[in-house]
Amino acid sequence: MVRQGLVALFAAVAAVAGAQEQPAPEGARALPEARLIQGLPITFPAEADSNSPAFWAGGRLHVLNSLHHPFLSEGRSLGRLDDPVGVEFRGGVTGPRWMESVIQEEDGTLYGFYHYEPRRVCDDGTKTAPQIGAARSRDGGLGWDDLGIIIAAPHERRCATENQYFVGGEGDFTAVLDPEREYLYFLFSAYPGAKENQGVAVARLRWSDRDQPAGRAWKWRAGRWGSPGVNGRGTPVYGVQTSWGADAFWGPSVHWNTHLGMYVILMNRVSDAAWTSAGIYVAYASRLDDPTTWSEPRLLLDGGAWYPQVMGLERGTGTDSLAGKYARFFMGGRSDFFIRFERPAEASSAARAN
């Protein structure tokens, strides 16, 4: 979907000093902290209207940016990427696709997971109901064989909704492979009609099914992985307060943080049906197989822009899904900040020193 400009991003720069994480309530478990540090700006080579996945190959960083279609850039480092080249899809759905996560195998095979927006799902043709699909590349990410849709909401269309973009569906996601390489976990934005199914939800796919994934993903619902990935209903990890768009988290980006030894999720929070950004939030978990272990989201930045994510700085390993104590913090394809992650003991020591 076409996203807002970067006006909110520049406004966020001025607000960052007073918008760091809030202290944990008395008696709450100790959590890490994340802090933003001003840096020289970096902008991705192509327009970024989603999470921008990255991988390393041949000693070079490769980044996929998407706006209706993915474009691939590569270079020696995050700040030295070459001009983008449009990728090719073979087969599958017809219409716009945003590549939002990529998993790389040891032999170089890439498995990509995309946000797909069907056209004209309502009579006026301006809104859609997204789905999540899979693809595979054996040529370094330039050509992709579409493997089919793997996550989709039940066929419900709320064409009269005040939501300015979606009438249902599921998308705007990230995918993370567990350390045992047994399951691939999807944290995605759910927009179906029923309030209890709206928010940030979770599904998983056995990694052994990656070459034939259609019909083999399962959503988390009522405490178990028992709801089909396509046409099943999920139980959100982070639900909505009223209805989607009035107060909701969305657009999760998840990475494993080597310094914390935890998974970190960044999310945007919207305050109305026009998707006005109310803030960027951060939460943590030590495991993926139990979605109830994710912590309560805590404010990182007031306002901000869509699509917060990190890019790890470690040469040869740092990506959108793997980062250390310091990383670059992006919103809408632009980074004006570093992000520093602190363990609870480090955060406590810093607070005492001040």
Stockholm file with secondary structure:
# STOCKHOLM 1.0

chainA/1-354         MVRQGLVALFAAVAAVAGAQEQPAPEGARALPEARLIQGLPITFPAEADSNSPAFWAGGRLHVLNSLHHPFLSEGRSLGRLDDPVGVEFRGGVTGPRWMESVIQEEDGTLYGFYHYEPRRVCDDGTKTAPQIGAARSRDGGLGWDDLGIIIAAPHERRCATENQYFVGGEGDFTAVLDPEREYLYFLFSAYPGAKENQGVAVARLRWSDRDQPAGRAWKWRAGRWGSPGVNGRGTPVYGVQTSWGADAFWGPSVHWNTHLGMYVILMNRVSDAAWTSAGIYVAYASRLDDPTTWSEPRLLLDGGAWYPQVMGLERGTGTDSLAGKYARFFMGGRSDFFIRFERPAEASSAARAN
#=GR chainA/1-354 SS CCCCCSHHHHHHHHHGGGCSCCCCCTTCCCCCEEEEEEEEEEECSSCCSSCCCEEEETTEEEEEEESSSEEEEEESSTTSBCCCEECEEESSCCSCEEEEEEEECTTSCEEEEEEECCSCSSTTSSCBCCEEEEEEESSSSSEEEEEEEEEBCCSCCCTTCSCSSBSSCEEEEEEEECTTSSEEEEEEEECCSSGGGCEEEEEEEEGGGTTSCTTCEEEEETTEEEEETBTCCCCCSEECSSSTTTSEEEEEEEEEETTTTEEEEEEEEECSTTCCEEEEEEEEESCSSCGGGCCCCEEEEESCCSCEEEEECSTTTCSSSEECSEEEEEETTEEEEEEEEECHHHHHHHHHHC
#=GC SS_cons         CCCCCSHHHHHHHHHGGGCSCCCCCTTCCCCCEEEEEEEEEEECSSCCSSCCCEEEETTEEEEEEESSSEEEEEESSTTSBCCCEECEEESSCCSCEEEEEEEECTTSCEEEEEEECCSCSSTTSSCBCCEEEEEEESSSSSEEEEEEEEEBCCSCCCTTCSCSSBSSCEEEEEEEECTTSSEEEEEEEECCSSGGGCEEEEEEEEGGGTTSCTTCEEEEETTEEEEETBTCCCCCSEECSSSTTTSEEEEEEEEEETTTTEEEEEEEEECSTTCCEEEEEEEEESCSSCGGGCCCCEEEEESCCSCEEEEECSTTTCSSSEECSEEEEEETTEEEEEEEEECHHHHHHHHHHC
//
